[in-house]
Amino acid sequence: MPQQDKGSIQYVSQFKGIPIIPSADGRPAAMTRSGEKYRTPQGFSAIKDGIKATAGADPLMLGRKPQWLRAPMPAGSKFDDVRALVKEHRLATVCEEAKCPNIGECWNAGTATIMLMGAVCTRACRFCSVDTGNPRGWLDQDEPRNSARTVELMKLKYVVLTSVNRDDLDDGGAAHFAACVREIKRVNPATAVEALTPDFQGNLTDVETVVGSGLEVFAQNVETVRRLTHPVRDPRASYEQTLRVLGHAKTYRPDVLAKTSLMLGLGETDAEIAESMDDIRAAGVDILTLGQYLRPTPNHLPIERWVTPEEFERYRGWALSKGFLECVSGPLVRSSYRAERALERNNAGLGARPKTQAGG
């Protein structure tokens, strides 16, 4: 097989065009079971789907999945085109890594959320299926150029950039993130950029590095209500830290829109949802997204309840009454879903769709 350039190594084989990466015990990563270790092409170990397998894992689902949570299987010519571009430029997308239920809809629309700095996160949040490990400083130096070229090839007017947490880097990857934004803007000056970033361990100088890179929207997700932050999020994350990051971003560049997201169905109460909305708005956040937590594997946190489309619509009303410019709210909503439409004041068009197909 051909040698991969900068920051990668030669793949030993391929299966249906997908690189086969050896696991810790010699098996390909594609064949590694959820919760087991494997070795990445860059030579460090990672845990498949982020959370180690445990003997007493709870059943995967809370009863039968409601009809409104059933997304169509990803397919179509545009979906195939986007997938080919992502693989050609060695880009990880949150669409794939986080098992987003909207991947078919978004990719068939010719859009994708690009995940920077690799597909292995230094943290292990118990809701997230991104692989966990220590990249030991590895970065793809071609990523800014490749990201800009992909945006150009896809003719995107709006792109969301997100990333894994990189606590192994002194600045949490802030300079690399900013370099990607600047290169995208240089090559595609008309493209609006939204950055959904790590919390940079609360280092506000690193936050300024990204916010000052020329983007239009800065996002960092609170994820859940204060009481459930632990165990939902990694111990290195905190409710207060995310609020400080968002507040500082808005203070540093008031013209940039600030955005965050809450997952529902983890055991939060209505009073806690309302309290979180107040806290988030007090930090200066402009846009809030609300979606149903979907358990990625039996090793992750169980679902405590299914939130109905009617409840999501009610919560959206609460948010708008509290002063948010928009609240995109629905069972399958994810923080980057229809991001470019967030200010249309119509729940990103979700109200016009049948409830059995309500998107996220």
DRENDO-1510 file (C-alpha; in Angstrom, 1 decimal, always signed):
<recs>
REC; n; res; u; v; w
REC; 1; MET; +0.0; +0.0; +0.0 .
REC; 2; PRO; +1.2; +3.6; -0.6 .
REC; 3; GLN; +2.8; +5.6; +2.2 .
REC; 4; GLN; +0.5; +8.2; +3.7 .
REC; 5; ASP; +2.1; +11.6; +4.0 .
REC; 6; LYS; +2.9; +13.7; +7.1 .
REC; 7; GLY; +1.8; +12.5; +10.4 .
REC; 8; SER; +0.5; +9.1; +9.2 .
REC; 9; ILE; +2.1; +5.7; +8.5 .
REC; 10; GLN; +1.7; +3.1; +5.9 .
REC; 11; TYR; -1.6; +1.1; +6.2 .
REC; 12; VAL; -1.0; -2.6; +6.2 .
REC; 13; SER; -4.2; -3.5; +4.2 .
REC; 14; GLN; -7.7; -2.3; +3.2 .
REC; 15; PHE; -11.2; -3.8; +3.4 .
REC; 16; LYS; -13.7; -2.4; +0.9 .
REC; 17; GLY; -11.5; +0.7; +0.6 .
REC; 18; ILE; -11.4; +1.3; +4.4 .
REC; 19; PRO; -7.9; +1.2; +6.0 .
REC; 20; ILE; -7.5; -1.8; +8.3 .
REC; 21; ILE; -5.8; -0.6; +11.5 .
REC; 22; PRO; -4.4; -3.2; +13.9 .
REC; 23; SER; -5.9; -3.4; +17.3 .
REC; 24; ALA; -3.9; -3.9; +20.5 .
REC; 25; ASP; -4.0; -7.6; +20.1 .
REC; 26; GLY; -3.4; -7.6; +16.4 .
REC; 27; ARG; -6.9; -7.5; +15.1 .
REC; 28; PRO; -8.0; -4.7; +12.7 .
REC; 29; ALA; -9.7; -1.7; +14.4 .
REC; 30; ALA; -12.7; -2.2; +12.1 .
REC; 31; MET; -13.1; -5.6; +13.7 .
REC; 32; THR; -12.4; -4.4; +17.3 .
REC; 33; ARG; -15.4; -4.7; +19.6 .
REC; 34; SER; -16.8; -1.6; +21.3 .
REC; 35; GLY; -14.8; -0.9; +24.5 .
REC; 36; GLU; -11.7; -2.7; +23.4 .
REC; 37; LYS; -8.3; -1.2; +22.7 .
REC; 38; TYR; -6.7; -0.9; +19.2 .
REC; 39; ARG; -3.6; +0.8; +17.8 .
REC; 40; THR; -4.1; +3.8; +15.5 .
REC; 41; PRO; -2.1; +4.5; +12.3 .
REC; 42; GLN; -0.1; +7.1; +14.2 .
REC; 43; GLY; +1.1; +4.4; +16.7 .
REC; 44; PHE; -0.8; +5.1; +19.9 .
REC; 45; SER; -3.5; +3.0; +21.5 .
REC; 46; ALA; -7.2; +4.0; +21.7 .
REC; 47; ILE; -10.4; +2.6; +23.1 .
REC; 48; LYS; -13.1; +1.9; +20.5 .
REC; 49; ASP; -16.2; +4.0; +21.1 .
REC; 50; GLY; -14.5; +5.8; +24.0 .
REC; 51; ILE; -15.7; +3.8; +27.0 .
REC; 52; LYS; -14.2; +0.5; +28.3 .
REC; 53; ALA; -16.5; -2.5; +28.2 .
REC; 54; THR; -17.9; -3.6; +31.5 .
REC; 55; ALA; -19.4; -7.0; +32.5 .
REC; 56; GLY; -22.6; -5.5; +33.9 .
REC; 57; ALA; -23.6; -3.1; +31.1 .
REC; 58; ASP; -27.3; -2.3; +31.1 .
REC; 59; PRO; -29.5; -3.2; +28.1 .
REC; 60; LEU; -29.0; -0.8; +25.2 .
REC; 61; MET; -32.5; +0.7; +25.0 .
REC; 62; LEU; -35.2; +2.0; +27.2 .
REC; 63; GLY; -38.1; +0.0; +25.7 .
REC; 64; ARG; -38.8; +0.4; +22.0 .
REC; 65; LYS; -37.5; +3.4; +20.2 .
REC; 66; PRO; -40.4; +5.8; +19.4 .
REC; 67; GLN; -41.4; +6.3; +15.8 .
REC; 68; TRP; -40.3; +9.9; +15.8 .
REC; 69; LEU; -36.6; +8.9; +16.4 .
REC; 70; ARG; -36.3; +6.7; +13.3 .
REC; 71; ALA; -34.0; +8.3; +10.8 .
REC; 72; PRO; -33.6; +6.9; +7.3 .
REC; 73; MET; -30.6; +4.8; +6.4 .
REC; 74; PRO; -27.8; +7.0; +4.8 .
REC; 75; ALA; -27.8; +6.5; +1.1 .
REC; 76; GLY; -27.8; +8.5; -2.2 .
REC; 77; SER; -25.4; +9.8; -4.7 .
REC; 78; LYS; -24.6; +13.1; -2.8 .
REC; 79; PHE; -24.0; +11.1; +0.3 .
REC; 80; ASP; -21.5; +8.9; -1.6 .
REC; 81; ASP; -19.8; +12.1; -3.0 .
REC; 82; VAL; -19.4; +13.6; +0.4 .
REC; 83; ARG; -18.0; +10.4; +1.9 .
REC; 84; ALA; -15.5; +10.1; -1.0 .
REC; 85; LEU; -14.3; +13.7; -0.3 .
REC; 86; VAL; -13.9; +13.0; +3.4 .
REC; 87; LYS; -11.8; +9.9; +2.8 .
REC; 88; GLU; -9.7; +11.5; +0.0 .
REC; 89; HIS; -8.6; +14.3; +2.3 .
REC; 90; ARG; -8.1; +12.1; +5.4 .
REC; 91; LEU; -10.6; +14.1; +7.4 .
REC; 92; ALA; -12.6; +12.8; +10.4 .
REC; 93; THR; -16.2; +14.0; +10.6 .
REC; 94; VAL; -18.3; +14.1; +13.7 .
REC; 95; CYS; -21.1; +12.8; +11.5 .
REC; 96; GLU; -19.3; +9.4; +11.4 .
REC; 97; GLU; -17.4; +9.4; +14.7 .
REC; 98; ALA; -20.3; +10.4; +16.9 .
REC; 99; LYS; -22.8; +8.2; +14.9 .
REC; 100; CYS; -25.0; +11.1; +14.2 .
REC; 101; PRO; -28.5; +10.0; +13.1 .
REC; 102; ASN; -28.7; +12.8; +10.6 .
REC; 103; ILE; -25.7; +11.8; +8.5 .
REC; 104; GLY; -27.8; +10.8; +5.5 .
REC; 105; GLU; -29.9; +14.0; +5.5 .
REC; 106; CYS; -26.9; +16.3; +5.9 .
REC; 107; TRP; -24.5; +14.6; +3.6 .
REC; 108; ASN; -27.2; +14.3; +0.9 .
REC; 109; ALA; -27.6; +18.1; +1.2 .
REC; 110; GLY; -23.8; +18.4; +0.5 .
REC; 111; THR; -22.8; +19.5; +4.0 .
REC; 112; ALA; -20.7; +17.9; +6.7 .
REC; 113; THR; -19.3; +18.8; +10.1 .
REC; 114; ILE; -15.5; +18.4; +9.9 .
REC; 115; MET; -13.8; +17.1; +13.0 .
REC; 116; LEU; -10.3; +18.4; +13.4 .
REC; 117; MET; -7.2; +17.0; +15.1 .
REC; 118; GLY; -8.0; +13.4; +14.5 .
REC; 119; ALA; -10.6; +10.9; +15.6 .
REC; 120; VAL; -9.2; +10.1; +19.1 .
REC; 121; CYS; -10.2; +12.2; +22.1 .
REC; 122; THR; -8.2; +12.5; +25.3 .
REC; 123; ARG; -11.4; +12.5; +27.4 .
REC; 124; ALA; -14.0; +9.8; +28.0 .
REC; 125; CYS; -17.4; +11.4; +28.4 .
REC; 126; ARG; -20.0; +8.7; +29.1 .
REC; 127; PHE; -22.5; +9.9; +26.4 .
REC; 128; CYS; -20.0; +10.1; +23.5 .
REC; 129; SER; -18.9; +7.3; +21.1 .
REC; 130; VAL; -15.7; +9.0; +19.9 .
REC; 131; ASP; -12.7; +6.8; +20.5 .
REC; 132; THR; -10.5; +7.7; +23.6 .
REC; 133; GLY; -6.8; +7.7; +23.9 .
REC; 134; ASN; -3.6; +9.8; +24.1 .
REC; 135; PRO; -2.4; +11.1; +20.7 .
REC; 136; ARG; +0.9; +12.2; +22.3 .
REC; 137; GLY; +1.1; +15.4; +20.4 .
REC; 138; TRP; +0.3; +14.1; +17.0 .
REC; 139; LEU; -1.3; +16.6; +14.5 .
REC; 140; ASP; -1.8; +16.4; +10.8 .
REC; 141; GLN; +0.1; +19.5; +9.5 .
REC; 142; ASP; -1.8; +19.3; +6.2 .
REC; 143; GLU; -5.2; +19.5; +7.9 .
REC; 144; PRO; -5.7; +23.3; +7.4 .
REC; 145; ARG; -5.0; +23.0; +3.7 .
REC; 146; ASN; -7.1; +19.8; +3.3 .
REC; 147; SER; -10.0; +21.3; +5.2 .
REC; 148; ALA; -10.0; +24.4; +3.1 .
REC; 149; ARG; -9.8; +22.4; -0.1 .
REC; 150; THR; -12.7; +20.2; +1.0 .
REC; 151; VAL; -14.9; +23.2; +1.7 .
REC; 152; GLU; -13.9; +24.5; -1.7 .
REC; 153; LEU; -14.7; +21.3; -3.5 .
REC; 154; MET; -18.1; +21.0; -1.7 .
REC; 155; LYS; -18.9; +24.6; -2.4 .
REC; 156; LEU; -20.0; +25.2; +1.1 .
REC; 157; LYS; -21.5; +28.5; +2.2 .
REC; 158; TYR; -21.4; +27.5; +5.8 .
REC; 159; VAL; -19.2; +24.9; +7.5 .
REC; 160; VAL; -19.1; +23.7; +11.1 .
REC; 161; LEU; -15.6; +22.8; +12.5 .
REC; 162; THR; -15.4; +20.7; +15.7 .
REC; 163; SER; -12.7; +18.7; +17.3 .
REC; 164; VAL; -11.8; +16.1; +19.8 .
REC; 165; ASN; -10.4; +17.3; +23.1 .
REC; 166; ARG; -6.6; +17.4; +22.9 .
REC; 167; ASP; -5.4; +17.8; +26.5 .
REC; 168; ASP; -2.1; +16.3; +25.4 .
REC; 169; LEU; -1.3; +19.6; +23.6 .
REC; 170; ASP; -0.1; +22.6; +25.6 .
REC; 171; ASP; -2.8; +24.9; +24.1 .
REC; 172; GLY; -5.4; +22.1; +23.7 .
REC; 173; GLY; -5.0; +22.5; +19.9 .
REC; 174; ALA; -6.2; +26.1; +19.8 .
REC; 175; ALA; -3.5; +27.3; +17.4 .
REC; 176; HIS; -4.2; +24.4; +15.0 .
REC; 177; PHE; -8.0; +25.0; +15.2 .
REC; 178; ALA; -7.4; +28.7; +14.4 .
REC; 179; ALA; -5.1; +27.8; +11.5 .
REC; 180; CYS; -7.8; +25.7; +10.0 .
REC; 181; VAL; -10.3; +28.6; +10.3 .
REC; 182; ARG; -7.9; +31.1; +8.7 .
REC; 183; GLU; -7.1; +28.8; +5.8 .
REC; 184; ILE; -10.7; +28.1; +5.1 .
REC; 185; LYS; -11.4; +31.8; +5.1 .
REC; 186; ARG; -8.4; +32.5; +2.9 .
REC; 187; VAL; -9.5; +30.0; +0.3 .
REC; 188; ASN; -13.2; +30.5; +0.7 .
REC; 189; PRO; -13.7; +34.1; +1.9 .
REC; 190; ALA; -17.5; +33.9; +1.4 .
REC; 191; THR; -17.9; +30.8; +3.6 .
REC; 192; ALA; -19.2; +31.3; +7.1 .
REC; 193; VAL; -17.5; +29.3; +9.8 .
REC; 194; GLU; -18.8; +27.9; +13.0 .
REC; 195; ALA; -16.4; +26.5; +15.5 .
REC; 196; LEU; -17.6; +23.9; +18.1 .
REC; 197; THR; -14.6; +23.7; +20.3 .
REC; 198; PRO; -13.2; +21.9; +23.3 .
REC; 199; ASP; -13.1; +23.8; +26.6 .
REC; 200; PHE; -9.3; +24.2; +26.5 .
REC; 201; GLN; -9.3; +23.3; +30.2 .
REC; 202; GLY; -10.7; +26.8; +30.8 .
REC; 203; ASN; -7.6; +28.6; +29.5 .
REC; 204; LEU; -9.2; +31.8; +28.2 .
REC; 205; THR; -6.1; +32.8; +26.2 .
REC; 206; ASP; -6.6; +29.7; +24.1 .
REC; 207; VAL; -10.3; +30.6; +23.7 .
REC; 208; GLU; -9.2; +34.0; +22.3 .
REC; 209; THR; -6.9; +32.3; +19.8 .
REC; 210; VAL; -9.9; +30.5; +18.2 .
REC; 211; VAL; -12.5; +33.3; +18.6 .
REC; 212; GLY; -10.0; +35.8; +17.0 .
REC; 213; SER; -9.4; +33.6; +13.9 .
REC; 214; GLY; -12.2; +35.1; +11.8 .
REC; 215; LEU; -15.1; +32.8; +12.5 .
REC; 216; GLU; -18.8; +33.8; +12.8 .
REC; 217; VAL; -20.1; +31.4; +15.4 .
REC; 218; PHE; -18.3; +30.1; +18.5 .
REC; 219; ALA; -19.8; +27.1; +20.3 .
REC; 220; GLN; -18.9; +24.9; +23.3 .
REC; 221; ASN; -21.5; +22.5; +24.6 .
REC; 222; VAL; -22.8; +22.4; +28.2 .
REC; 223; GLU; -24.2; +19.0; +27.3 .
REC; 224; THR; -26.4; +18.5; +30.4 .
REC; 225; VAL; -27.8; +20.2; +33.5 .
REC; 226; ARG; -25.5; +21.1; +36.4 .
REC; 227; ARG; -26.5; +18.1; +38.6 .
REC; 228; LEU; -25.8; +15.6; +35.9 .
REC; 229; THR; -22.5; +17.0; +34.6 .
REC; 230; HIS; -20.7; +14.3; +36.4 .
REC; 231; PRO; -21.0; +11.4; +35.5 .
REC; 232; VAL; -22.2; +12.5; +32.0 .
REC; 233; ARG; -19.1; +14.4; +31.2 .
REC; 234; ASP; -15.4; +13.6; +31.7 .
REC; 235; PRO; -14.1; +14.8; +35.2 .
REC; 236; ARG; -11.9; +17.4; +33.4 .
REC; 237; ALA; -15.0; +19.1; +32.1 .
REC; 238; SER; -17.4; +21.1; +34.2 .
REC; 239; TYR; -20.7; +23.1; +33.8 .
REC; 240; GLU; -19.1; +26.2; +35.2 .
REC; 241; GLN; -16.0; +26.0; +33.1 .
REC; 242; THR; -18.1; +25.7; +29.9 .
REC; 243; LEU; -20.1; +28.8; +30.9 .
REC; 244; ARG; -16.9; +30.7; +31.6 .
REC; 245; VAL; -15.6; +29.8; +28.2 .
REC; 246; LEU; -18.8; +30.9; +26.4 .
REC; 247; GLY; -19.0; +34.1; +28.4 .
REC; 248; HIS; -15.4; +35.0; +27.7 .
REC; 249; ALA; -15.8; +34.3; +24.0 .
REC; 250; LYS; -18.8; +36.7; +23.8 .
REC; 251; THR; -17.0; +39.4; +25.8 .
REC; 252; TYR; -13.9; +39.1; +23.7 .
REC; 253; ARG; -15.8; +39.4; +20.4 .
REC; 254; PRO; -19.4; +40.6; +21.0 .
REC; 255; ASP; -20.1; +40.4; +17.2 .
REC; 256; VAL; -19.6; +36.6; +17.2 .
REC; 257; LEU; -22.6; +34.5; +17.9 .
REC; 258; ALA; -22.2; +32.2; +20.9 .
REC; 259; LYS; -24.0; +28.8; +20.9 .
REC; 260; THR; -24.4; +25.8; +23.1 .
REC; 261; SER; -26.3; +22.5; +23.4 .
REC; 262; LEU; -28.2; +20.4; +25.9 .
REC; 263; MET; -29.0; +16.7; +25.6 .
REC; 264; LEU; -32.3; +15.7; +27.2 .
REC; 265; GLY; -33.4; +12.3; +28.5 .
REC; 266; LEU; -30.6; +11.7; +31.0 .
REC; 267; GLY; -32.7; +12.2; +34.1 .
REC; 268; GLU; -33.0; +16.0; +34.2 .
REC; 269; THR; -36.1; +17.7; +35.5 .
REC; 270; ASP; -38.0; +20.5; +34.0 .
REC; 271; ALA; -36.9; +22.8; +36.7 .
REC; 272; GLU; -33.2; +21.9; +36.0 .
REC; 273; ILE; -33.8; +22.6; +32.2 .
REC; 274; ALA; -35.2; +26.0; +33.0 .
REC; 275; GLU; -32.3; +26.7; +35.4 .
REC; 276; SER; -29.7; +25.7; +32.8 .
REC; 277; MET; -31.4; +28.0; +30.2 .
REC; 278; ASP; -31.1; +30.9; +32.6 .
REC; 279; ASP; -27.4; +30.1; +33.3 .
REC; 280; ILE; -26.6; +29.8; +29.6 .
REC; 281; ARG; -28.4; +33.0; +28.7 .
REC; 282; ALA; -26.7; +34.9; +31.6 .
REC; 283; ALA; -23.4; +33.9; +30.0 .
REC; 284; GLY; -24.4; +35.8; +26.8 .
REC; 285; VAL; -25.2; +32.7; +24.7 .
REC; 286; ASP; -27.3; +33.6; +21.6 .
REC; 287; ILE; -28.3; +30.2; +20.2 .
REC; 288; LEU; -29.4; +27.0; +22.1 .
REC; 289; THR; -30.0; +23.6; +20.7 .
REC; 290; LEU; -31.9; +20.8; +22.4 .
REC; 291; GLY; -32.0; +17.1; +21.4 .
REC; 292; GLN; -32.7; +13.6; +22.7 .
REC; 293; TYR; -29.8; +11.7; +24.1 .
REC; 294; LEU; -29.3; +8.5; +22.2 .
REC; 295; ARG; -27.2; +5.8; +23.8 .
REC; 296; PRO; -24.4; +4.7; +21.4 .
REC; 297; THR; -23.4; +1.4; +23.1 .
REC; 298; PRO; -24.3; -0.6; +26.2 .
REC; 299; ASN; -21.2; +0.7; +27.8 .
REC; 300; HIS; -22.5; +4.3; +27.8 .
REC; 301; LEU; -25.1; +5.9; +30.1 .
REC; 302; PRO; -28.6; +4.6; +29.8 .
REC; 303; ILE; -31.6; +6.6; +28.5 .
REC; 304; GLU; -33.9; +7.7; +31.3 .
REC; 305; ARG; -36.8; +8.9; +29.2 .
REC; 306; TRP; -37.9; +9.6; +25.6 .
REC; 307; VAL; -38.7; +13.3; +25.2 .
REC; 308; THR; -41.6; +13.8; +22.9 .
REC; 309; PRO; -41.7; +16.3; +19.9 .
REC; 310; GLU; -44.4; +18.2; +21.8 .
REC; 311; GLU; -42.1; +18.6; +24.9 .
REC; 312; PHE; -39.3; +19.8; +22.6 .
REC; 313; GLU; -41.6; +22.4; +21.2 .
REC; 314; ARG; -42.5; +23.5; +24.7 .
REC; 315; TYR; -38.9; +23.8; +25.8 .
REC; 316; ARG; -38.2; +25.9; +22.7 .
REC; 317; GLY; -40.9; +28.3; +23.8 .
REC; 318; TRP; -39.2; +28.6; +27.2 .
REC; 319; ALA; -35.9; +29.4; +25.5 .
REC; 320; LEU; -37.3; +32.1; +23.2 .
REC; 321; SER; -39.1; +33.7; +26.2 .
REC; 322; LYS; -35.8; +33.9; +28.0 .
REC; 323; GLY; -34.2; +35.9; +25.2 .
REC; 324; PHE; -32.3; +33.4; +23.0 .
REC; 325; LEU; -32.2; +34.5; +19.4 .
REC; 326; GLU; -33.2; +30.9; +18.4 .
REC; 327; CYS; -33.5; +27.5; +20.0 .
REC; 328; VAL; -33.4; +24.6; +17.6 .
REC; 329; SER; -35.2; +21.9; +19.4 .
REC; 330; GLY; -36.3; +18.4; +18.4 .
REC; 331; PRO; -35.8; +14.7; +19.1 .
REC; 332; LEU; -32.9; +14.2; +16.6 .
REC; 333; VAL; -31.4; +17.7; +16.9 .
REC; 334; ARG; -27.6; +17.8; +17.3 .
REC; 335; SER; -25.6; +21.0; +17.9 .
REC; 336; SER; -24.5; +21.4; +14.3 .
REC; 337; TYR; -27.8; +20.3; +12.6 .
REC; 338; ARG; -29.0; +22.9; +10.1 .
REC; 339; ALA; -26.5; +25.3; +11.7 .
REC; 340; GLU; -26.7; +27.8; +8.8 .
REC; 341; ARG; -30.5; +28.1; +9.3 .
REC; 342; ALA; -30.5; +28.8; +13.0 .
REC; 343; LEU; -31.5; +32.5; +12.7 .
REC; 344; GLU; -34.5; +31.9; +10.4 .
REC; 345; ARG; -36.7; +31.9; +13.6 .
REC; 346; ASN; -38.6; +28.8; +12.5 .
REC; 347; ASN; -36.9; +26.0; +14.4 .
REC; 348; ALA; -34.6; +25.4; +11.4 .
REC; 349; GLY; -37.6; +24.4; +9.4 .
REC; 350; LEU; -38.5; +21.4; +11.7 .
REC; 351; GLY; -42.0; +22.6; +12.2 .
REC; 352; ALA; -42.9; +22.0; +8.6 .
REC; 353; ARG; -42.0; +18.3; +8.7 .
REC; 354; PRO; -44.2; +15.4; +9.8 .
REC; 355; LYS; -43.7; +14.6; +13.4 .
REC; 356; THR; -42.8; +11.0; +12.6 .
REC; 357; GLN; -39.8; +12.3; +10.7 .
REC; 358; ALA; -38.9; +15.2; +13.0 .
REC; 359; GLY; -35.2; +15.8; +12.4 .
REC; 360; GLY; -32.4; +16.6; +14.7 .
</recs>
